[in-house]
């Protein structure tokens, strides 16, 4: 979260999310996935997105698989694997 806030141009991270990640401590990776699932779900429900591009800062594929598995029903286009 701090990297995004300070190193990615034009990235604005709400203070509440920064605090949530900071309080997560050792669970920061897990909490980051929770936040991503929440944001994707809310945006999808409101019809604001048609898809997302996912990447892992650590390059860890298992992180992305865990994220995709937690996405709400309907978050992926039909016919796409849910693993």
TAJO-V268274 format. One record per residue. RES is the residue in three letters. SS is DSSP state (a for helix, b for strand, c for the rest). PHI is phi as a letter, one per 20 degrees, with the letter a starting at -180 (999 if undefined). NEAR is the number of other ideal C-beta (glycine too) atoms within 10 Angstrom. Layout:
# TAJO-V268274
[[RES & SS & PHI & NEAR] [RES & SS & PHI & NEAR]]
This chain:
# TAJO-V268274
[[UNK & c & 999 & 17] [UNK & a & f & 10] [UNK & a & f & 10] [UNK & a & g & 14] [UNK & a & f & 15] [UNK & a & d & 9] [UNK & a & d & 8] [UNK & c & e & 10] [UNK & c & g & 4] [UNK & c & m & 4] [UNK & c & e & 10] [UNK & c & c & 7] [UNK & c & d & 15] [UNK & c & g & 9] [UNK & a & g & 8] [UNK & a & f & 8] [UNK & a & f & 17] [UNK & a & g & 14] [UNK & a & f & 11] [UNK & a & f & 16] [UNK & a & f & 20] [UNK & a & f & 12] [UNK & a & f & 10] [UNK & a & f & 16] [UNK & a & l & 8] [UNK & a & f & 7] [UNK & a & e & 11] [UNK & a & g & 14] [UNK & a & f & 16] [UNK & a & f & 12] [UNK & a & f & 18] [UNK & a & f & 19] [UNK & a & f & 17] [UNK & a & g & 15] [UNK & a & f & 15] [UNK & a & f & 17] [UNK & a & f & 18] [UNK & a & f & 13] [UNK & a & f & 13] [UNK & a & f & 21] [UNK & a & f & 16] [UNK & a & f & 12] [UNK & a & f & 14] [UNK & a & f & 18] [UNK & a & g & 12] [UNK & c & e & 8] [UNK & c & m & 7] [UNK & c & e & 8] [UNK & c & c & 13] [UNK & c & d & 8] [UNK & c & a & 10] [UNK & c & c & 15] [UNK & c & d & 4] [UNK & c & d & 12] [UNK & c & b & 8] [UNK & c & d & 16] [UNK & c & g & 10] [UNK & c & e & 9] [UNK & c & m & 8] [UNK & c & e & 11] [UNK & a & f & 9] [UNK & a & f & 9] [UNK & a & f & 19] [UNK & a & f & 16] [UNK & a & f & 12] [UNK & a & f & 16] [UNK & a & f & 18] [UNK & a & f & 18] [UNK & a & f & 11] [UNK & a & e & 15] [UNK & c & f & 17] [UNK & c & f & 13] [UNK & c & g & 7] [UNK & c & n & 10] [UNK & c & f & 19] [UNK & c & d & 16] [UNK & c & f & 8] [UNK & c & f & 5] [UNK & c & n & 5] [UNK & c & e & 9] [UNK & c & f & 6] [UNK & c & d & 9] [UNK & c & l & 8]]
